[in-house]
């Protein structure tokens, strides 16, 4: 499974219904399996992002479909980053020769 970090901000719609954010997070966690993904962590944060999530997915296409489906609900805007573990990075570096 590949790991992704999503940096999220509430939209106007999302902040108007912010009292439901933890309920929405539970629904998102359940929906992830439909896309072959898992939202393993979610944090509500201070600073430039309102939420930071850790997502595991089979591949980029699965992670992208999951992210698009969640964002299309209109409560958040999301930037998704592919994250590499230490072992994955060692493999990448080994290919450099």
N, C-alpha and C positions, 0 to 999 in steps of 0.2 A: 504494500500500500504506500502510495506517495502522500506526503504531508504538505498541507497548505495552511497559510496564516491569512485570515481575512481581517482587514481593517475596515470597520464599519462606522457610518454616521447615520443618525436618525434623519429621516426626511421630515418635512412639515407634518405629514400624516402620522409618521411614527412617533414624533414627540407629543402630538396632541393626545395620543393614546398610550403614553409611556407607562401608565399604571398597569398595562397588560404585557409589558415587555418580558417578564419572567414566564408568563403563560405562553407567549409566542415562542420563546426560546425552547420550551419543552416540546411544542408542536414541531419546530424545526428539527430538533434532535430526532424525533420519531420519523419525520419525512425523509431524512437523509438516506435511510436504507433503500428507499425507492430508487435512488440514484447510484447505488453501490458505494455509498459514502457513510462516514461517521463523523459527527461533530463531537470530538472528544473533550473539548474545553470551550467555555465561553466566559468572558470577563467583561464587566461593565467598568469603563475606565474614565479617568479624568484626563484632560488634555485635548489634543487635536482629534482624537477618535472617541466615539461613545462606547464602542464594543470592539473587542478583539476575540476572535475565535480560532481554534485549531481544528482543522478538518483533515480527515484521512479519506482518500479515495483511490480507486483502482487505477485511475489514469487521469490525464488532463481533461479529456472529454467529459468524464463523469463529474469531476470537480466543477467544471464550467457549467454543465447542465444544472447541477445542484445550486450553484451560486446564482445563476440566472433565474431559476425558479423562485428562490427565496427573495431576491431583489425585486422581482416582478410583482410581488405582493404590495410593494409601495411603501414599506415602513423603514427601509434602510437603503443606503447606497454603499457599495462594497468595492474594496480594492483587494484583490487576491494575489498572494505571493507564494510561489513554490518554495518550499523549505527543504533543505537537505540535512540529513543526520550526519554525524561524524563519519560513520562507515560509508555512507553514500558519497560524501565529499572525498574520502580517501580513494574510492574507486575512480572518481572524476580526476583527481590529481594523478593517479597511476596511469591514466590514458595520455598524460602529457609526456610520458617517456622519461 
